[in-house]
Amino acid sequence: MNQSSNGVLPKGSPPGGSEGVPLWKRVLDVTCILVAIPLLLPLMLVIALVVKFGSRGSVLFKQERVGLRGARFTCLKFRTMFVGADVSVHQGHWNDLIVSNRPMEKMDSRGDPRLIPLGRVLRETALDELPQIINVLRGEMSLVGPRPCIPYEYEKYLPWQKERFNTLPGLTGLWQVSGKNKTTFVEMMHLDIDYVRRKSLWLDLWIILMTIPALVVQVQGMRDKKRQAVENSALTEGSRPIAEKQSANFK
């Protein structure tokens, strides 16, 4: 998608349908969830048991998020961090992403000691977000839309970026199927706003269909990156004795 550097979307993104929740969107959300419930419930039960027996604390993690037109709501996720973990680390990571021009890399990809056993797997596969179907049924979220942000993130947004809140936040979206963690913060804003301006039944259906392939590519990319990091670390460790021996010969 073509983007301008001054925070203004390029021509070609029609302004129609930028506000409100169309009836077709609500019907699509509820229908998809009802159809998927027989598959989702057993999976969610297994994940709940993994979280419950993997560490002490509640199965669900509840956090205030910003939704449609800046409204606050309680967003649900499976807990993937140890109880009492320092959440301020994420705020610093987020601030770095906003001011830099680097990809929106998740902290998980660099190793996060706050995660419970299998917590990283749940995050990589987005299975930790399955409880948000409850938020969708409540009307606080949609299956498709920009990701709901944390209040401290919202405070950092520029006025033009807040157009992304003119629709319900979603479980998946145009950003997620267009590179996600390979994009920068500004690119994410452009993708979110482009969706807000172009949302339609057919676009939502296309995004839903593309979500699984995009997720597979994302998970594979993160694992390839992790494997490369391990290999680089092994090479570094292997070269250390040689360097020490050479240093000793000069003494």
C-alpha positions in Angstrom: 0.0 0.0 0.0 1.3 3.4 -1.0 1.9 5.7 2.0 2.9 9.3 2.5 5.5 10.2 5.0 3.7 13.1 6.6 0.9 11.1 8.2 -1.7 11.7 5.5 -3.2 8.7 3.7 -2.6 8.8 -0.1 -5.5 9.1 -2.5 -7.4 6.0 -3.3 -8.8 5.3 0.1 -12.5 6.4 -0.1 -13.8 8.1 3.0 -17.1 6.2 3.0 -18.1 4.0 6.0 -15.6 5.5 8.4 -17.9 5.7 11.5 -20.3 3.5 13.3 -21.0 -0.3 13.3 -22.9 -1.5 10.3 -25.6 -4.2 10.8 -23.8 -6.5 8.4 -20.7 -6.4 10.6 -22.6 -7.4 13.7 -24.4 -10.2 11.9 -21.1 -11.5 10.5 -19.4 -11.5 13.9 -22.2 -13.4 15.7 -22.7 -15.9 12.9 -19.0 -16.7 12.6 -18.7 -17.2 16.4 -21.8 -19.4 16.6 -20.5 -21.6 13.8 -17.0 -21.9 15.3 -18.1 -22.4 18.9 -18.1 -26.3 18.7 -14.4 -26.1 17.7 -13.4 -23.2 19.9 -14.8 -24.4 23.3 -12.8 -27.6 23.6 -9.6 -25.7 22.5 -10.3 -22.9 25.0 -10.8 -25.5 27.7 -7.4 -27.2 27.0 -5.7 -23.8 27.0 -7.4 -22.9 30.3 -6.0 -26.1 31.9 -2.5 -25.4 30.5 -2.5 -21.9 32.1 -4.1 -23.0 35.3 -1.6 -25.8 36.0 1.3 -24.0 34.5 1.5 -21.3 37.1 -0.5 -19.8 40.0 -3.1 -17.2 39.3 -6.2 -16.6 37.3 -6.7 -18.2 33.9 -7.9 -15.0 32.4 -6.0 -11.7 32.1 -8.2 -8.6 32.2 -6.9 -5.3 31.0 -8.5 -1.9 30.2 -8.4 -1.1 26.5 -9.5 1.7 24.2 -12.2 0.9 21.7 -14.8 2.6 19.4 -14.5 6.4 19.6 -12.1 6.2 22.6 -14.5 4.2 24.8 -12.8 2.1 27.5 -13.7 -1.6 28.0 -12.3 -4.6 29.8 -10.4 -6.8 27.2 -10.0 -10.5 28.0 -7.1 -12.8 27.2 -5.6 -16.0 28.5 -2.9 -15.1 31.0 0.5 -15.7 29.6 2.7 -13.9 32.2 3.5 -14.8 35.8 1.5 -13.1 38.4 3.2 -9.8 39.5 5.3 -9.5 36.3 6.5 -6.0 35.6 4.2 -4.6 32.9 6.0 -1.3 32.7 8.6 -3.0 30.5 6.0 -3.1 27.7 5.4 0.6 28.0 9.0 1.3 27.4 9.1 -1.1 24.5 6.0 0.6 23.0 7.6 4.1 23.4 10.7 2.9 21.5 8.5 1.6 18.6 6.6 4.9 18.2 9.7 7.1 17.9 11.7 4.7 15.8 11.3 3.5 12.3 11.9 -0.2 13.0 9.4 -3.1 12.7 6.8 -3.7 15.3 8.8 -6.6 16.8 7.1 -8.2 19.8 9.1 -8.6 23.0 8.4 -12.3 22.9 10.7 -12.7 19.9 13.6 -11.4 21.9 12.9 -13.6 24.9 10.7 -12.5 27.7 11.3 -14.0 31.2 7.9 -12.9 32.3 6.1 -15.5 30.3 4.7 -18.7 31.8 5.4 -22.2 30.4 3.9 -22.3 26.9 3.1 -18.6 27.2 5.3 -17.8 24.2 3.5 -20.4 22.1 0.1 -19.0 23.0 1.2 -15.5 22.0 2.9 -16.6 18.8 -0.2 -18.4 17.6 -2.6 -15.7 19.0 -4.4 -18.4 20.9 -4.2 -16.2 24.1 -6.7 -13.9 22.4 -9.5 -16.4 22.0 -11.4 -15.1 25.1 -12.0 -11.9 23.1 -14.8 -13.6 21.4 -16.7 -12.7 24.6 -15.8 -9.1 23.9 -17.1 -9.5 20.4 -20.4 -11.0 21.6 -20.7 -8.1 24.1 -20.4 -5.6 21.1 -17.1 -4.2 22.5 -15.1 -5.7 19.6 -15.5 -7.1 16.2 -13.8 -10.1 14.5 -12.1 -7.6 12.1 -10.8 -4.2 13.0 -7.7 -2.4 14.4 -6.2 -4.0 17.5 -7.5 -2.4 20.8 -4.8 -0.3 22.4 -3.9 0.3 26.0 -4.7 3.7 27.4 -1.1 4.8 27.7 -0.7 3.9 24.0 -3.7 6.0 23.1 -2.2 9.0 24.8 0.7 8.9 22.4 -1.4 8.9 19.3 -1.4 12.0 17.1 -4.8 13.5 16.1 -4.7 12.0 12.6 -3.9 8.6 14.0 -7.0 8.5 16.2 -9.2 8.0 13.1 -8.5 4.3 13.6 -10.9 4.4 16.6 -13.9 5.2 14.2 -14.7 1.5 14.1 -14.8 -1.4 16.6 -11.4 -2.9 17.5 -10.9 -6.4 16.2 -9.3 -9.8 16.7 -7.7 -9.6 13.3 -7.4 -6.8 10.7 -5.8 -5.4 7.6 -2.6 -4.8 9.5 -2.4 -8.4 10.7 -2.7 -9.8 7.2 -0.3 -7.2 5.7 2.9 -8.0 7.4 2.1 -7.1 11.1 5.4 -7.3 13.0 7.3 -6.6 9.8 5.7 -3.1 9.6 6.6 0.1 11.4 4.2 1.9 13.8 3.3 4.5 11.1 2.7 1.8 8.6 0.3 0.1 11.0 -1.6 3.4 11.5 -2.0 3.7 7.7 -3.3 0.2 7.4 -5.7 0.6 10.2 -7.1 3.9 8.9 -7.3 2.5 5.4 -9.5 -0.3 6.8 -11.7 2.2 8.6 -12.3 4.1 5.4 -12.8 1.0 3.2 -14.5 -1.5 5.5 -17.1 -3.7 3.8 -18.6 -7.2 4.1 -16.3 -8.5 1.4 -13.2 -6.9 2.9 -14.0 -8.4 6.3 -14.5 -11.9 4.7 -11.2 -11.5 2.8 -9.3 -10.6 6.0 -10.9 -13.5 8.0 -9.8 -15.9 5.2 -6.3 -14.5 5.1 -5.8 -14.5 8.8 -4.7 -18.2 9.2 -2.2 -18.1 6.3 -0.8 -14.8 7.6 -0.5 -16.3 11.1 1.4 -19.4 9.8 3.8 -17.1 8.0 4.3 -15.0 11.1 4.9 -18.0 13.4 7.4 -19.5 10.9 9.2 -16.2 10.6 9.5 -15.8 14.4 10.8 -19.4 14.8 13.3 -18.9 11.9 14.6 -15.8 13.6 14.9 -17.6 16.9 16.8 -20.5 15.3 19.2 -18.0 13.6 19.8 -16.3 17.0 20.7 -19.7 18.6 23.0 -20.5 15.7 24.7 -17.1 15.9 25.1 -17.6 19.7 26.7 -21.0 19.2 29.1 -19.6 16.6 30.1 -16.8 19.0 30.7 -19.3 21.9 32.6 -21.6 19.5 35.0 -18.8 18.4 35.7 -17.6 22.0 38.3 -20.3 22.9 40.2 -19.6 19.6 40.3 -15.9 20.4 41.4 -16.6 24.0 44.2 -18.9 22.7 45.4 -16.3 20.2 45.4 -13.7 22.9 47.4 -15.9 25.2 50.1 -16.4 22.4 50.7 -12.7 22.3 51.4 -12.5 26.1 
